[in-house]
């Protein structure tokens, strides 16, 4: 591990924005096969038939166990824990003392006093720091993602079976009816003689289950699913397709974490290693790091916030809740402007636009592009990619409430000025791309029936 803390690195770089904008740390990596067929067909599978997605390698698990485990999570989470018992899960959200988002992750309540927090390291690191520095009778076991793990396989496998044929496939595999399970509740299946835990969940906003169990049983479970897959039109989805699933369900995977400023967060920055830090990309060019922060209300987590318990940031969030500034939307990028940006790569008379990678065009862990209305900043575009099912390039954004109505015309500034030193940034010029505000989730099914299935 690096001996330099984030606080030391900020001082060395002369500011958090300069440090993160030029960070060599990679965008998020999905260490599985890029494609099994092609990413377009793999995207279509979760809409038209059924897709099998391998979640075993790209997220980090933080297992928390002990009599104070729930108290620790409640002290840091904006969520209500009043009815949170074993066999349930939730989208766990943590904020700083000023009510600004640190991160989110999926929290599994596995057994009495035993939890598994799964996601990007941002919120996991915050929980681990508070456990180590606070007065809690609990322990943690950390299983890093397969890119960062020092050696060996993951502790558990995770497979997502998702799409309109998911239930039929699982009934064939298990030889039994799939029980009626509420969204974010768990059940168990028997697959290939192994007990499999299953979370009623779906990354792309389609019906399905997340299956998980001991790593050594994963091959047998996967093979049993594949053996009956042809009957249900099963297609395996690789890293490229998987990376875009959130665009349909409108989950923002890596909002900029609000930990890089403030005296109350200094101890955390001194504890946090730069190896746990991300990179900042995009056209946002403010030197004030707080301009990149968002609140839970900005990105659609307002319904999660519960003031039925004390937690870090509660007082600030109570004030923010009275008058939220922004809300989450989908931006549908203008096809002609996207085509023109791509076409600039073939002209030699001027610098081209920033390369737009397909299907996911994020080139930093924390993407922050300016959204303009009449030339003035009106929001931040945070994650962009192409949805083959909709034939559209879209981004997930937070915009001022005054500009959030579907059909509103905005402009996304694509590319950096000046170009940063990140490895994924080539010499390029900024371009403006027109976009239209649309609901989040963009896909009608994900907005309505998905959570009821």
Helices and strands as residue ranges (DSSP letters): H 6-13, H 16-21, H 39-48, E 50-54, E 60-65, H 69-76, E 88-95, E 101-111, E 114-119, H 121-133, E 139-143, E 156-162, H 166-174, E 186-191, E 194-200, E 208-214, G 215-217, H 218-227, G 229-232, E 234-237, H 239-242, H 245-249, G 263-265, H 266-271, G 274-276, E 280-281, G 289-292, H 314-322, E 326-333, H 335-343, G 344-346, E 366-367, E 369-373, E 376-387, E 392-400, G 401-403, E 409-414, E 431-438, H 444-447, G 449-452
